[in-house]
Structure formats: structure tokens, C-alpha cells
Amino acid sequence: MDKQLLEILVCPLCKGELIYLREQQELVCLADKLAYPIRDDIPVMLESEARKLGLDEYDALHKRRTAPAA
């Protein structure tokens, strides 16, 4: 995924920050609890294509985001 593209992309719903999950090939918005797929290096930024994050997944990502740097 292009680093410059990642820097300018925001959630289409809330305009919030996205988290890039390389292994899952997704961009995640914690505010909306949605994961947008990346297909063939192209982010699909449509709410209808996004999947809803499960509670456990959301909690794990939120804790990872807010954990102090070691």
C-alpha cells in the first residue's frame, strides 16, 4: 500500500483516522467500528463493502492504539 496514499486517506463517514492492517489488507476506523477492504492495492472506501468490527477485535485494536510506547 502506498505510504503517501495512506497519509491522506480518512474514513468516508466520519473523516477520522484509519489504521492500516497489512496482514488483513484492511483500513480500520475505530470511531465507526468498520474495516474497509484493500483489493489489488486499492482501498475500497464504501460503507457497503466494509465489515463491522467485532467487540473483541475493536478492544484489541483500541488497546494497541492507546498503549504507551515502550
Backbone as numpy.savetxt, mean C-alpha at the origin, in Angstrom:
# Nx Ny Nz CAx CAy CAz Cx Cy Cz
9.68 -1.96 -9.29 8.83 -0.78 -9.29 9.72 0.45 -9.29
9.43 1.39 -10.13 10.22 2.60 -10.29 10.16 3.45 -9.01
11.32 3.79 -8.47 11.40 4.54 -7.21 10.76 5.92 -7.33
10.96 6.60 -8.45 10.37 7.93 -8.64 8.84 7.86 -8.67
8.32 6.83 -9.29 6.88 6.65 -9.34 6.33 6.42 -7.93
7.02 5.60 -7.16 6.59 5.33 -5.79 6.53 6.59 -4.95
7.43 7.52 -5.20 7.49 8.75 -4.42 6.29 9.67 -4.69
5.70 9.59 -5.87 4.61 10.51 -6.19 3.22 9.87 -6.08
3.15 8.56 -6.02 1.84 7.90 -5.92 1.23 8.10 -4.54
-0.08 8.33 -4.52 -0.85 8.42 -3.28 -2.12 7.61 -3.45
-2.77 7.34 -2.36 -4.03 6.61 -2.40 -5.06 7.44 -3.18
-5.75 6.83 -4.13 -6.74 7.58 -4.91 -7.96 8.01 -4.09
-8.20 7.37 -2.96 -9.36 7.72 -2.15 -9.07 8.85 -1.17
-8.02 8.69 -0.37 -7.76 9.66 0.69 -6.54 10.55 0.42
-5.83 10.26 -0.66 -4.60 10.98 -1.04 -3.49 10.78 -0.01
-3.59 9.70 0.75 -2.61 9.39 1.78 -1.44 8.59 1.25
-0.47 8.39 2.13 0.76 7.66 1.83 0.46 6.19 1.55
1.26 5.63 0.66 1.16 4.20 0.33 2.42 3.49 0.78
2.27 2.25 1.19 3.40 1.40 1.57 3.60 0.38 0.46
4.82 0.30 -0.04 5.15 -0.66 -1.10 5.54 -1.99 -0.48
4.81 -3.03 -0.81 5.13 -4.39 -0.37 5.66 -5.16 -1.58
6.97 -5.25 -1.65 7.64 -5.83 -2.81 7.22 -7.29 -3.05
7.27 -8.12 -2.02 6.97 -9.54 -2.21 5.54 -9.78 -2.67
4.60 -8.99 -2.13 3.20 -9.16 -2.50 2.83 -8.40 -3.76
3.73 -7.53 -4.23 3.46 -6.67 -5.39 2.16 -5.89 -5.18
2.16 -5.13 -4.06 1.00 -4.33 -3.70 1.45 -2.98 -3.14
0.56 -2.01 -3.25 0.70 -0.72 -2.59 -0.44 -0.64 -1.58
-0.09 -0.41 -0.31 -1.08 -0.47 0.76 -1.34 0.91 1.34
-2.62 1.22 1.52 -3.06 2.42 2.21 -3.61 1.98 3.57
-2.89 2.33 4.64 -3.36 1.95 5.97 -4.62 2.71 6.36
-4.74 3.96 5.94 -5.91 4.77 6.30 -7.21 4.14 5.79
-7.18 3.62 4.57 -8.38 3.01 3.98 -8.40 1.49 4.10
-7.31 0.93 4.62 -7.19 -0.53 4.79 -7.37 -1.27 3.47
-6.71 -0.73 2.42 -6.79 -1.32 1.08 -5.40 -1.61 0.53
-5.30 -2.67 -0.26 -4.06 -3.03 -0.94 -4.32 -3.03 -2.44
-3.60 -2.15 -3.14 -3.74 -2.03 -4.59 -2.71 -2.92 -5.27
-3.12 -3.73 -6.23 -2.18 -4.64 -6.89 -1.25 -3.91 -7.86
-0.08 -4.51 -8.05 0.86 -4.06 -9.08 0.97 -5.21 -10.07
0.60 -4.93 -11.32 0.63 -5.97 -12.35 1.57 -5.53 -13.47
2.55 -6.37 -13.76 3.54 -6.06 -14.80 4.18 -4.70 -14.56
4.53 -4.42 -13.29 5.16 -3.17 -12.87 4.26 -1.94 -13.02
2.96 -2.15 -13.16 2.02 -1.04 -13.28 1.04 -1.10 -12.09
1.04 -0.05 -11.25 0.09 -0.04 -10.14 -1.34 0.13 -10.66
-2.24 -0.70 -10.16 -3.65 -0.62 -10.53 -4.35 0.12 -9.40
-4.52 1.42 -9.59 -5.01 2.30 -8.52 -6.52 2.50 -8.60
-7.24 1.41 -8.68 -8.70 1.44 -8.74 -9.27 0.77 -7.48
-10.20 1.44 -6.82 -10.79 0.88 -5.61 -11.42 -0.49 -5.90
-12.01 -0.65 -7.06 -12.67 -1.91 -7.42 -11.67 -3.06 -7.57
-10.40 -2.76 -7.81 -9.37 -3.79 -7.95 -8.60 -4.04 -6.66
-8.78 -3.16 -5.67 -8.05 -3.29 -4.40 -8.69 -4.36 -3.54
-7.85 -4.95 -2.70 -8.39 -5.91 -1.74 -8.37 -5.28 -0.35
-9.31 -5.68 0.47 -9.38 -5.15 1.83 -8.38 -5.89 2.71
-7.68 -5.13 3.55 -6.74 -5.74 4.49 -7.50 -6.39 5.63
-7.03 -7.57 6.02 -7.57 -8.22 7.20 -7.06 -7.51 8.45
-7.73 -7.69 9.56 -7.36 -7.02 10.80 -5.94 -7.38 11.24
-5.58 -8.65 11.18 -4.24 -9.07 11.58 -3.18 -8.46 10.66
-3.45 -8.45 9.38 -2.51 -7.87 8.41 -2.35 -6.37 8.65
-3.48 -5.68 8.87 -3.45 -4.25 9.14 -2.62 -3.97 10.40
-2.89 -4.72 11.47 -2.17 -4.52 12.73 -0.67 -4.72 12.55
-0.28 -5.76 11.82 1.14 -6.04 11.61 1.80 -4.92 10.83
1.16 -4.43 9.78 1.72 -3.33 8.98 1.79 -2.04 9.78
0.74 -1.78 10.56 0.71 -0.56 11.36 1.82 -0.59 12.41
2.01 -1.72 13.07 3.08 -1.83 14.07 4.44 -1.67 13.42
4.62 -2.25 12.25 5.89 -2.15 11.54 6.17 -0.69 11.17
5.13 0.03 10.77 5.27 1.44 10.37 5.59 2.35 11.53
5.03 2.06 12.71 5.16 2.95 13.86 6.26 2.52 14.83
6.91 1.39 14.56 7.99 0.93 15.44 9.18 1.86 15.34
9.80 2.18 16.49 10.99 3.03 16.45 12.14 2.33 15.73
12.92 3.10 15.02 14.07 2.55 14.29 15.10 2.03 15.30
15.64 0.87 14.99 16.62 0.25 15.91 18.02 0.73 15.62
